[in-house]
């Protein structure tokens, strides 16, 4: 019984966590970024994901456009993304990764991850906007 309690105490912190991780490969000057082109990812089926991204960028004062296949010539900044969801009484965002590039060179990556499927995490049912807006904000911080 004692061992079971110890294992339970070790696992408890992992049960209901969500995390955001930012990796910065290069510094960015947010004042310099006025427009970002978002590369459409047809594998992402999260509802309104691209709309949420464009709203989050607009909230930062940055215009954006979605493109397929060929990068428009005027796009210095490119945002690539991936996102996964699962069914848990409703669709729940479990992973979102944003990668920002400048002229083909990686600048930053921001990742949202719901750990252990968010077993006891009540925030997993919050809107995708409430998860993506802070992710975009952190991606663009210095």
N, C-alpha and C positions, 0 to 999 in steps of 0.2 A: 504494500500500500504506500509505503514511504517513497519508493522509486516512482510510482505513478504520479504522486503529487509533485515530485521534482520535475518530471517530464512535462507535466501540465504547466508548471510555472515557467519552464523554459520556452514552451510553445505559445503561451498566452500573448506575449508582445507581438508575435507574428500574425495573429489571427485576423485582426481588423485594421491593418495598416494600408495606407496609400502614401506614395512618396513621389516627390518631384526631384529630378536630378538635372543639373545644368553642367555641361562640359564646355569650356571655352578654349578653343584652339587659338584664336586671335582676338584681340580687343576690337570692339566695334564702337563707332561714333554714331549714336542713335540720331543725332542731329543731321547726319549725312544721309540717312536712309529716308527717302521720300516715297519710294515705290518698290514693291516687292511682287515678283511674279511667282505664282504658286503652280507647281507642276501637278497636274491632275493625276491621281493614283486610282485607276479603275478597280483595284483590289479592295479598296476601303469601302465598306458598305454601311458605315456609321451614318445615320440620318443627319443631314444638314452639316456635315463636318466642314466642307469647304465654305459654306455660308458663315459658320461660326468663326473660322479662321479670318475671313475677310472682315467681319464685324470687329474682331479683336484687334486686327491691324488698324482699322479705321478709328477705333477707340484710342489708339496710340498716335493718331494723326498721319498714318501711312496709307497711301492708296495701294490697291492690289488688283491683280487680274489673274484669272485661271487660264492655263494653256495646256494643250495636248501635244505630245511628241516633240516638236521643234521649239526650242527656246526663242522667244521674240528677241530681235537684235537689240532693242532698247533696254533689256532687262539686265542690270548689273547684279541685282540681288535676287536670288532664287530660294524659294522655300519648298523643301520636299517633306513629305509626311507619310506616316503609316499609323493605322489605328485598328484596334481589335475590340470586339465586344462579345459579351456572352449573355445568355438568357438566365435571369434569376428573378422570376416573377415579372420582370420587364427587362428590356435590353440595358445592359450595364457596360459602360466603357471600362475596359480592363487595362488597356495600354494605348498610349499615344506618344509618338516620337516626332519631333520637328527638327529638321536640319536646315540651317541657314548657310547659304553659299554666297560669296562675292566673286564674280568673274570666274566661276568654276572652282574656287578654292573654299574649302570648308571653314566656316567661322565659328559656329556654335551648334550644339545639340541640346535640346530640352526634352526630357522624358517624364511622362506621368505613368505610374504603375500602381495598380491595385494589387497588393500582396495577398497571397493565399486566397484569391478570389473574393477577398473582402468579407469573409465569413460573418463576422460580427460587426462590420463597419457600416453604420447607418448612412454615412455620407455617400456610399456607392450609388444610392438612388437619386442623388442630386443631378441636376441637369448637366448635359455635356458642356454647355456654356460656362458653368461654374467651375469646371475642371480645365477647360482650354484657355479661357481668358487669362488666368494667372500664369499659365504655362507660356503663353505668348509674351506677357509682361516680363517674365523672368528671362526669356530668350533674348529680349532686346535691352536688358539692363547692362550697364557697364560692368 
